[in-house]
Amino acid sequence: MGRKFIDCSEYPSDNNCSVKISGTEDEVLDVAAAHAAATHGHEDTPEFREQLRGMLKDE
Ligand SMILES: [Zn+2]
């Protein structure tokens, strides 16, 4: 199974975040949702996770 990643530095943020998260799709979604909530003040909702899912790229 291929890994996916999200690179925070590709998206505008207040703190010039450079975090990159990679793993299986479910792993990335879990970690990215927690990271976005803790660091970027997002709410971890099913809708937000759907948005994140659309931002995943193949590693
Ligand atoms: Zn970030």
N, CA, C, O and the ligand as a Tripos MOL2 file, in Angstrom:
@<TRIPOS>MOLECULE
protein
  237   235    60     0     0
PROTEIN
NO_CHARGES

@<TRIPOS>ATOM
      1 N           0.8430   -1.1980    0.0000 N.3       1 MET1
      2 CA          0.0000    0.0000    0.0000 C.3       1 MET1
      3 C           0.8790    1.2480    0.0000 C.2       1 MET1
      4 O           1.7770    1.3830    0.8310 O.2       1 MET1
      5 N           0.6190    2.1400   -0.9170 N.am      2 GLY2
      6 CA          1.4450    3.3420   -1.0310 C.3       2 GLY2
      7 C           1.2050    4.3030    0.1120 C.2       2 GLY2
      8 O           0.1240    4.3450    0.7000 O.2       2 GLY2
      9 N           2.2240    5.0650    0.4090 N.am      3 ARG3
     10 CA          2.0620    6.0570    1.4640 C.3       3 ARG3
     11 C           1.6120    7.3840    0.8720 C.2       3 ARG3
     12 O           1.8680    7.7010   -0.2890 O.2       3 ARG3
     13 N           0.9310    8.1420    1.7190 N.am      4 LYS4
     14 CA          0.4730    9.4790    1.3520 C.3       4 LYS4
     15 C           1.1740   10.4800    2.2480 C.2       4 LYS4
     16 O           1.7040   10.1290    3.3020 O.2       4 LYS4
     17 N           1.1690   11.7360    1.8130 N.am      5 PHE5
     18 CA          1.7040   12.7600    2.7110 C.3       5 PHE5
     19 C           0.9350   14.0680    2.5810 C.2       5 PHE5
     20 O           0.2870   14.3480    1.5730 O.2       5 PHE5
     21 N           1.0350   14.8420    3.6340 N.am      6 ILE6
     22 CA          0.6020   16.2340    3.6180 C.3       6 ILE6
     23 C           1.7950   17.0640    4.0470 C.2       6 ILE6
     24 O           2.4450   16.7560    5.0450 O.2       6 ILE6
     25 N           2.0840   18.1150    3.2980 N.am      7 ASP7
     26 CA          3.1800   19.0120    3.6440 C.3       7 ASP7
     27 C           2.5810   20.3520    4.0350 C.2       7 ASP7
     28 O           2.0750   21.0930    3.1930 O.2       7 ASP7
     29 N           2.6450   20.6490    5.3210 N.am      8 CYS8
     30 CA          2.0360   21.8780    5.8360 C.3       8 CYS8
     31 C           2.6440   23.1300    5.1890 C.2       8 CYS8
     32 O           1.9680   24.1500    5.0530 O.2       8 CYS8
     33 N           3.9100   23.0490    4.7930 N.am      9 SER9
     34 CA          4.5650   24.2410    4.2640 C.3       9 SER9
     35 C           3.9960   24.6460    2.9140 C.2       9 SER9
     36 O           4.2630   25.7510    2.4420 O.2       9 SER9
     37 N           3.2070   23.7600    2.2750 N.am     10 GLU10
     38 CA          2.6060   24.1120    0.9890 C.3      10 GLU10
     39 C           1.3300   24.9380    1.1630 C.2      10 GLU10
     40 O           0.7590   25.4260    0.1880 O.2      10 GLU10
     41 N           0.8950   25.0890    2.4030 N.am     11 TYR11
     42 CA         -0.3450   25.8190    2.6560 C.3      11 TYR11
     43 C          -0.0480   27.0070    3.5590 C.2      11 TYR11
     44 O           0.7960   26.9280    4.4510 O.2      11 TYR11
     45 N          -0.7450   28.1030    3.3190 N.am     12 PRO12
     46 CA         -0.4760   29.2960    4.1230 C.3      12 PRO12
     47 C          -0.8400   29.0450    5.5890 C.2      12 PRO12
     48 O          -1.8690   28.4430    5.8940 O.2      12 PRO12
     49 N           0.0200   29.5150    6.4800 N.am     13 SER13
     50 CA         -0.2980   29.4060    7.8960 C.3      13 SER13
     51 C           0.3500   30.5610    8.6410 C.2      13 SER13
     52 O           1.2910   31.1840    8.1500 O.2      13 SER13
     53 N          -0.1670   30.8400    9.8340 N.am     14 ASP14
     54 CA          0.3130   31.9700   10.6180 C.3      14 ASP14
     55 C           1.7540   31.7880   11.0620 C.2      14 ASP14
     56 O           2.4960   32.7590   11.2070 O.2      14 ASP14
     57 N           2.1410   30.5450   11.2750 N.am     15 ASN15
     58 CA          3.4330   30.2930   11.9250 C.3      15 ASN15
     59 C           4.4420   29.6650   10.9710 C.2      15 ASN15
     60 O           5.4180   29.0590   11.4140 O.2      15 ASN15
     61 N           4.2170   29.8060    9.6590 N.am     16 ASN16
     62 CA          5.1390   29.2250    8.6790 C.3      16 ASN16
     63 C           5.4870   27.7830    9.0110 C.2      16 ASN16
     64 O           6.6530   27.3890    9.0130 O.2      16 ASN16
     65 N           4.4690   27.0240    9.2860 N.am     17 CYS17
     66 CA          4.6210   25.6340    9.6940 C.3      17 CYS17
     67 C           5.3100   24.8410    8.5830 C.2      17 CYS17
     68 O           4.9870   24.9970    7.4050 O.2      17 CYS17
     69 N           6.2560   23.9960    8.9660 N.am     18 SER18
     70 CA          6.9740   23.1940    7.9680 C.3      18 SER18
     71 C           6.8130   21.7020    8.2170 C.2      18 SER18
     72 O           7.6000   20.8900    7.7300 O.2      18 SER18
     73 N           5.7860   21.3510    8.9810 N.am     19 VAL19
     74 CA          5.5700   19.9450    9.3080 C.3      19 VAL19
     75 C           5.1500   19.1690    8.0670 C.2      19 VAL19
     76 O           4.3340   19.6380    7.2740 O.2      19 VAL19
     77 N           5.7150   17.9770    7.9090 N.am     20 LYS20
     78 CA          5.2890   17.0670    6.8510 C.3      20 LYS20
     79 C           4.9090   15.7460    7.5110 C.2      20 LYS20
     80 O           5.6620   15.1960    8.3150 O.2      20 LYS20
     81 N           3.7460   15.2560    7.1610 N.am     21 ILE21
     82 CA          3.2260   14.0330    7.7610 C.3      21 ILE21
     83 C           3.0610   13.0000    6.6630 C.2      21 ILE21
     84 O           2.4550   13.2840    5.6300 O.2      21 ILE21
     85 N           3.5930   11.8020    6.8740 N.am     22 SER22
     86 CA          3.4080   10.7650    5.8650 C.3      22 SER22
     87 C           3.0780    9.4400    6.5190 C.2      22 SER22
     88 O           3.4260    9.2000    7.6760 O.2      22 SER22
     89 N           2.4110    8.5880    5.7770 N.am     23 GLY23
     90 CA          1.9900    7.2790    6.2630 C.3      23 GLY23
     91 C           0.8380    6.7980    5.4100 C.2      23 GLY23
     92 O           0.6110    7.3050    4.3120 O.2      23 GLY23
     93 N           0.1090    5.8120    5.9220 N.am     24 THR24
     94 CA         -1.0830    5.3990    5.1890 C.3      24 THR24
     95 C          -2.1160    6.5130    5.2740 C.2      24 THR24
     96 O          -2.0070    7.4040    6.1160 O.2      24 THR24
     97 N          -3.1130    6.4620    4.4070 N.am     25 GLU25
     98 CA         -4.1070    7.5280    4.3690 C.3      25 GLU25
     99 C          -4.7460    7.7560    5.7420 C.2      25 GLU25
    100 O          -4.8920    8.8990    6.1760 O.2      25 GLU25
    101 N          -5.1230    6.6780    6.4190 N.am     26 ASP26
    102 CA         -5.7690    6.8190    7.7220 C.3      26 ASP26
    103 C          -4.8260    7.3950    8.7670 C.2      26 ASP26
    104 O          -5.2310    8.2040    9.6010 O.2      26 ASP26
    105 N          -3.5540    6.9700    8.7170 N.am     27 GLU27
    106 CA         -2.5710    7.5010    9.6680 C.3      27 GLU27
    107 C          -2.3650    8.9870    9.4520 C.2      27 GLU27
    108 O          -2.3410    9.7660   10.4050 O.2      27 GLU27
    109 N          -2.2160    9.3760    8.1930 N.am     28 VAL28
    110 CA         -1.9880   10.7910    7.9130 C.3      28 VAL28
    111 C          -3.1880   11.6160    8.3630 C.2      28 VAL28
    112 O          -3.0250   12.6890    8.9430 O.2      28 VAL28
    113 N          -4.3860   11.1200    8.0980 N.am     29 LEU29
    114 CA         -5.5800   11.8670    8.4920 C.3      29 LEU29
    115 C          -5.6350   12.0440   10.0040 C.2      29 LEU29
    116 O          -5.9280   13.1370   10.4860 O.2      29 LEU29
    117 N          -5.3550   10.9810   10.7580 N.am     30 ASP30
    118 CA         -5.3890   11.0740   12.2220 C.3      30 ASP30
    119 C          -4.3750   12.0810   12.7410 C.2      30 ASP30
    120 O          -4.7000   12.9510   13.5490 O.2      30 ASP30
    121 N          -3.1310   11.9500   12.2600 N.am     31 VAL31
    122 CA         -2.0660   12.8070   12.7740 C.3      31 VAL31
    123 C          -2.2740   14.2420   12.2990 C.2      31 VAL31
    124 O          -2.0610   15.1920   13.0530 O.2      31 VAL31
    125 N          -2.6910   14.3900   11.0440 N.am     32 ALA32
    126 CA         -2.8750   15.7360   10.4990 C.3      32 ALA32
    127 C          -4.0340   16.4480   11.1900 C.2      32 ALA32
    128 O          -3.9530   17.6480   11.4510 O.2      32 ALA32
    129 N          -5.0980   15.7280   11.4860 N.am     33 ALA33
    130 CA         -6.2380   16.3550   12.1670 C.3      33 ALA33
    131 C          -5.8240   16.8000   13.5600 C.2      33 ALA33
    132 O          -6.1910   17.8900   13.9990 O.2      33 ALA33
    133 N          -5.0500   15.9550   14.2680 N.am     34 ALA34
    134 CA         -4.5740   16.3200   15.6010 C.3      34 ALA34
    135 C          -3.6220   17.5090   15.5210 C.2      34 ALA34
    136 O          -3.6910   18.4240   16.3420 O.2      34 ALA34
    137 N          -2.7350   17.4910   14.5290 N.am     35 HIS35
    138 CA         -1.7830   18.5840   14.3500 C.3      35 HIS35
    139 C          -2.5040   19.8890   14.0090 C.2      35 HIS35
    140 O          -2.1830   20.9450   14.5550 O.2      35 HIS35
    141 N          -3.4640   19.8100   13.1190 N.am     36 ALA36
    142 CA         -4.1880   21.0190   12.7120 C.3      36 ALA36
    143 C          -4.9640   21.6050   13.8870 C.2      36 ALA36
    144 O          -5.0520   22.8240   14.0340 O.2      36 ALA36
    145 N          -5.5230   20.7320   14.7200 N.am     37 ALA37
    146 CA         -6.2750   21.2090   15.8810 C.3      37 ALA37
    147 C          -5.3320   21.8400   16.9020 C.2      37 ALA37
    148 O          -5.6100   22.9120   17.4390 O.2      37 ALA37
    149 N          -4.2090   21.1590   17.1630 N.am     38 ALA38
    150 CA         -3.2980   21.6190   18.2120 C.3      38 ALA38
    151 C          -2.5240   22.8600   17.7880 C.2      38 ALA38
    152 O          -2.3050   23.7630   18.5960 O.2      38 ALA38
    153 N          -2.1110   22.9100   16.5290 N.am     39 THR39
    154 CA         -1.1830   23.9450   16.0850 C.3      39 THR39
    155 C          -1.8650   25.0620   15.3240 C.2      39 THR39
    156 O          -1.4500   26.2190   15.3990 O.2      39 THR39
    157 N          -2.9300   24.7120   14.5760 N.am     40 HIS40
    158 CA         -3.5330   25.7030   13.6920 C.3      40 HIS40
    159 C          -4.9450   26.1060   14.0910 C.2      40 HIS40
    160 O          -5.5880   26.8880   13.3900 O.2      40 HIS40
    161 N          -5.4330   25.5790   15.2130 N.am     41 GLY41
    162 CA         -6.7260   26.0100   15.7290 C.3      41 GLY41
    163 C          -7.9200   25.5240   14.9370 C.2      41 GLY41
    164 O          -9.0150   26.0680   15.0760 O.2      41 GLY41
    165 N          -7.7300   24.4980   14.1000 N.am     42 HIS42
    166 CA         -8.8630   23.9330   13.3770 C.3      42 HIS42
    167 C          -9.6790   23.0390   14.2980 C.2      42 HIS42
    168 O          -9.1760   22.5260   15.2970 O.2      42 HIS42
    169 N         -10.9280   22.8660   13.9510 N.am     43 GLU43
    170 CA        -11.7440   21.8990   14.6640 C.3      43 GLU43
    171 C         -11.6570   20.5610   13.9490 C.2      43 GLU43
    172 O         -11.7580   20.4810   12.7250 O.2      43 GLU43
    173 N         -11.4670   19.5190   14.7330 N.am     44 ASP44
    174 CA        -11.3590   18.1780   14.1680 C.3      44 ASP44
    175 C         -12.7630   17.6210   13.9370 C.2      44 ASP44
    176 O         -13.3240   16.9470   14.8000 O.2      44 ASP44
    177 N         -13.3130   17.9090   12.7760 N.am     45 THR45
    178 CA        -14.6650   17.4670   12.4290 C.3      45 THR45
    179 C         -14.5930   16.5290   11.2250 C.2      45 THR45
    180 O         -13.5860   16.5120   10.5180 O.2      45 THR45
    181 N         -15.6350   15.7590   10.9870 N.am     46 PRO46
    182 CA        -15.6490   14.9060    9.7890 C.3      46 PRO46
    183 C         -15.4840   15.7230    8.5120 C.2      46 PRO46
    184 O         -14.8380   15.2700    7.5670 O.2      46 PRO46
    185 N         -16.0630   16.9240    8.4750 N.am     47 GLU47
    186 CA        -15.9380   17.7670    7.2860 C.3      47 GLU47
    187 C         -14.4860   18.1850    7.0770 C.2      47 GLU47
    188 O         -13.9740   18.1730    5.9580 O.2      47 GLU47
    189 N         -13.8310   18.5560    8.1870 N.am     48 PHE48
    190 CA        -12.4360   18.9730    8.0780 C.3      48 PHE48
    191 C         -11.5750   17.8060    7.6140 C.2      48 PHE48
    192 O         -10.6610   17.9890    6.8090 O.2      48 PHE48
    193 N         -11.8640   16.5980    8.1220 N.am     49 ARG49
    194 CA        -11.0970   15.4300    7.6880 C.3      49 ARG49
    195 C         -11.3070   15.1490    6.1930 C.2      49 ARG49
    196 O         -10.3900   14.6870    5.5140 O.2      49 ARG49
    197 N         -12.5100   15.4260    5.6860 N.am     50 GLU50
    198 CA        -12.7390   15.2630    4.2530 C.3      50 GLU50
    199 C         -11.8860   16.2440    3.4590 C.2      50 GLU50
    200 O         -11.3360   15.8990    2.4130 O.2      50 GLU50
    201 N         -11.7800   17.4790    3.9700 N.am     51 GLN51
    202 CA        -10.9140   18.4600    3.3140 C.3      51 GLN51
    203 C          -9.4740   17.9700    3.3040 C.2      51 GLN51
    204 O          -8.7800   18.0410    2.2890 O.2      51 GLN51
    205 N          -9.0370   17.4650    4.4710 N.am     52 LEU52
    206 CA         -7.6620   16.9640    4.5650 C.3      52 LEU52
    207 C          -7.4430   15.8230    3.5720 C.2      52 LEU52
    208 O          -6.4070   15.7430    2.9130 O.2      52 LEU52
    209 N          -8.4310   14.9550    3.4810 N.am     53 ARG53
    210 CA         -8.3010   13.8060    2.5790 C.3      53 ARG53
    211 C          -8.0430   14.2790    1.1470 C.2      53 ARG53
    212 O          -7.2750   13.6620    0.4080 O.2      53 ARG53
    213 N          -8.6980   15.3860    0.7640 N.am     54 GLY54
    214 CA         -8.5110   15.9320   -0.5740 C.3      54 GLY54
    215 C          -7.1440   16.5520   -0.7850 C.2      54 GLY54
    216 O          -6.7430   16.8100   -1.9200 O.2      54 GLY54
    217 N          -6.4140   16.7980    0.3230 N.am     55 MET55
    218 CA         -5.1040   17.4370    0.2320 C.3      55 MET55
    219 C          -3.9620   16.4210    0.2450 C.2      55 MET55
    220 O          -2.8010   16.7940    0.0780 O.2      55 MET55
    221 N          -4.2790   15.1520    0.4380 N.am     56 LEU56
    222 CA         -3.2290   14.1310    0.4880 C.3      56 LEU56
    223 C          -2.5910   13.9440   -0.8840 C.2      56 LEU56
    224 O          -3.2640   14.0090   -1.9120 O.2      56 LEU56
    225 N          -1.2960   13.7140   -0.8790 N.am     57 LYS57
    226 CA         -0.5870   13.4240   -2.1320 C.3      57 LYS57
    227 C           0.1380   12.1010   -1.9900 C.2      57 LYS57
    228 O           0.4750   11.6700   -0.8880 O.2      57 LYS57
    229 N           0.3690   11.4670   -3.1240 N.am     58 ASP58
    230 CA          1.1280   10.2200   -3.1090 C.3      58 ASP58
    231 C           2.5980   10.5100   -2.8340 C.2      58 ASP58
    232 O           3.1930   11.4170   -3.4160 O.2      58 ASP58
    233 N           3.1690    9.7160   -1.9300 N.am     59 GLU59
    234 CA          4.5810    9.9140   -1.6290 C.3      59 GLU59
    235 C           5.4370    9.2210   -2.6740 C.2      59 GLU59
    236 O           6.6640    9.2690   -2.5990 O.2      59 GLU59
    237 ZN          1.1510   22.6560   10.4350 Zn       60 ZN60
@<TRIPOS>BOND
     1     1     2 1
     2     2     3 1
     3     3     4 2
     4     3     5 am
     5     5     6 1
     6     6     7 1
     7     7     8 2
     8     7     9 am
     9     9    10 1
    10    10    11 1
    11    11    12 2
    12    11    13 am
    13    13    14 1
    14    14    15 1
    15    15    16 2
    16    15    17 am
    17    17    18 1
    18    18    19 1
    19    19    20 2
    20    19    21 am
    21    21    22 1
    22    22    23 1
    23    23    24 2
    24    23    25 am
    25    25    26 1
    26    26    27 1
    27    27    28 2
    28    27    29 am
    29    29    30 1
    30    30    31 1
    31    31    32 2
    32    31    33 am
    33    33    34 1
    34    34    35 1
    35    35    36 2
    36    35    37 am
    37    37    38 1
    38    38    39 1
    39    39    40 2
    40    39    41 am
    41    41    42 1
    42    42    43 1
    43    43    44 2
    44    43    45 am
    45    45    46 1
    46    46    47 1
    47    47    48 2
    48    47    49 am
    49    49    50 1
    50    50    51 1
    51    51    52 2
    52    51    53 am
    53    53    54 1
    54    54    55 1
    55    55    56 2
    56    55    57 am
    57    57    58 1
    58    58    59 1
    59    59    60 2
    60    59    61 am
    61    61    62 1
    62    62    63 1
    63    63    64 2
    64    63    65 am
    65    65    66 1
    66    66    67 1
    67    67    68 2
    68    67    69 am
    69    69    70 1
    70    70    71 1
    71    71    72 2
    72    71    73 am
    73    73    74 1
    74    74    75 1
    75    75    76 2
    76    75    77 am
    77    77    78 1
    78    78    79 1
    79    79    80 2
    80    79    81 am
    81    81    82 1
    82    82    83 1
    83    83    84 2
    84    83    85 am
    85    85    86 1
    86    86    87 1
    87    87    88 2
    88    87    89 am
    89    89    90 1
    90    90    91 1
    91    91    92 2
    92    91    93 am
    93    93    94 1
    94    94    95 1
    95    95    96 2
    96    95    97 am
    97    97    98 1
    98    98    99 1
    99    99   100 2
   100    99   101 am
   101   101   102 1
   102   102   103 1
   103   103   104 2
   104   103   105 am
   105   105   106 1
   106   106   107 1
   107   107   108 2
   108   107   109 am
   109   109   110 1
   110   110   111 1
   111   111   112 2
   112   111   113 am
   113   113   114 1
   114   114   115 1
   115   115   116 2
   116   115   117 am
   117   117   118 1
   118   118   119 1
   119   119   120 2
   120   119   121 am
   121   121   122 1
   122   122   123 1
   123   123   124 2
   124   123   125 am
   125   125   126 1
   126   126   127 1
   127   127   128 2
   128   127   129 am
   129   129   130 1
   130   130   131 1
   131   131   132 2
   132   131   133 am
   133   133   134 1
   134   134   135 1
   135   135   136 2
   136   135   137 am
   137   137   138 1
   138   138   139 1
   139   139   140 2
   140   139   141 am
   141   141   142 1
   142   142   143 1
   143   143   144 2
   144   143   145 am
   145   145   146 1
   146   146   147 1
   147   147   148 2
   148   147   149 am
   149   149   150 1
   150   150   151 1
   151   151   152 2
   152   151   153 am
   153   153   154 1
   154   154   155 1
   155   155   156 2
   156   155   157 am
   157   157   158 1
   158   158   159 1
   159   159   160 2
   160   159   161 am
   161   161   162 1
   162   162   163 1
   163   163   164 2
   164   163   165 am
   165   165   166 1
   166   166   167 1
   167   167   168 2
   168   167   169 am
   169   169   170 1
   170   170   171 1
   171   171   172 2
   172   171   173 am
   173   173   174 1
   174   174   175 1
   175   175   176 2
   176   175   177 am
   177   177   178 1
   178   178   179 1
   179   179   180 2
   180   179   181 am
   181   181   182 1
   182   182   183 1
   183   183   184 2
   184   183   185 am
   185   185   186 1
   186   186   187 1
   187   187   188 2
   188   187   189 am
   189   189   190 1
   190   190   191 1
   191   191   192 2
   192   191   193 am
   193   193   194 1
   194   194   195 1
   195   195   196 2
   196   195   197 am
   197   197   198 1
   198   198   199 1
   199   199   200 2
   200   199   201 am
   201   201   202 1
   202   202   203 1
   203   203   204 2
   204   203   205 am
   205   205   206 1
   206   206   207 1
   207   207   208 2
   208   207   209 am
   209   209   210 1
   210   210   211 1
   211   211   212 2
   212   211   213 am
   213   213   214 1
   214   214   215 1
   215   215   216 2
   216   215   217 am
   217   217   218 1
   218   218   219 1
   219   219   220 2
   220   219   221 am
   221   221   222 1
   222   222   223 1
   223   223   224 2
   224   223   225 am
   225   225   226 1
   226   226   227 1
   227   227   228 2
   228   227   229 am
   229   229   230 1
   230   230   231 1
   231   231   232 2
   232   231   233 am
   233   233   234 1
   234   234   235 1
   235   235   236 2
@<TRIPOS>SUBSTRUCTURE
     1 MET1         2 RESIDUE 1 A MET
     2 GLY2         6 RESIDUE 1 A GLY
     3 ARG3        10 RESIDUE 1 A ARG
     4 LYS4        14 RESIDUE 1 A LYS
     5 PHE5        18 RESIDUE 1 A PHE
     6 ILE6        22 RESIDUE 1 A ILE
     7 ASP7        26 RESIDUE 1 A ASP
     8 CYS8        30 RESIDUE 1 A CYS
     9 SER9        34 RESIDUE 1 A SER
    10 GLU10       38 RESIDUE 1 A GLU
    11 TYR11       42 RESIDUE 1 A TYR
    12 PRO12       46 RESIDUE 1 A PRO
    13 SER13       50 RESIDUE 1 A SER
    14 ASP14       54 RESIDUE 1 A ASP
    15 ASN15       58 RESIDUE 1 A ASN
    16 ASN16       62 RESIDUE 1 A ASN
    17 CYS17       66 RESIDUE 1 A CYS
    18 SER18       70 RESIDUE 1 A SER
    19 VAL19       74 RESIDUE 1 A VAL
    20 LYS20       78 RESIDUE 1 A LYS
    21 ILE21       82 RESIDUE 1 A ILE
    22 SER22       86 RESIDUE 1 A SER
    23 GLY23       90 RESIDUE 1 A GLY
    24 THR24       94 RESIDUE 1 A THR
    25 GLU25       98 RESIDUE 1 A GLU
    26 ASP26      102 RESIDUE 1 A ASP
    27 GLU27      106 RESIDUE 1 A GLU
    28 VAL28      110 RESIDUE 1 A VAL
    29 LEU29      114 RESIDUE 1 A LEU
    30 ASP30      118 RESIDUE 1 A ASP
    31 VAL31      122 RESIDUE 1 A VAL
    32 ALA32      126 RESIDUE 1 A ALA
    33 ALA33      130 RESIDUE 1 A ALA
    34 ALA34      134 RESIDUE 1 A ALA
    35 HIS35      138 RESIDUE 1 A HIS
    36 ALA36      142 RESIDUE 1 A ALA
    37 ALA37      146 RESIDUE 1 A ALA
    38 ALA38      150 RESIDUE 1 A ALA
    39 THR39      154 RESIDUE 1 A THR
    40 HIS40      158 RESIDUE 1 A HIS
    41 GLY41      162 RESIDUE 1 A GLY
    42 HIS42      166 RESIDUE 1 A HIS
    43 GLU43      170 RESIDUE 1 A GLU
    44 ASP44      174 RESIDUE 1 A ASP
    45 THR45      178 RESIDUE 1 A THR
    46 PRO46      182 RESIDUE 1 A PRO
    47 GLU47      186 RESIDUE 1 A GLU
    48 PHE48      190 RESIDUE 1 A PHE
    49 ARG49      194 RESIDUE 1 A ARG
    50 GLU50      198 RESIDUE 1 A GLU
    51 GLN51      202 RESIDUE 1 A GLN
    52 LEU52      206 RESIDUE 1 A LEU
    53 ARG53      210 RESIDUE 1 A ARG
    54 GLY54      214 RESIDUE 1 A GLY
    55 MET55      218 RESIDUE 1 A MET
    56 LEU56      222 RESIDUE 1 A LEU
    57 LYS57      226 RESIDUE 1 A LYS
    58 ASP58      230 RESIDUE 1 A ASP
    59 GLU59      234 RESIDUE 1 A GLU
    60 ZN60       237 GROUP 0 **** ****
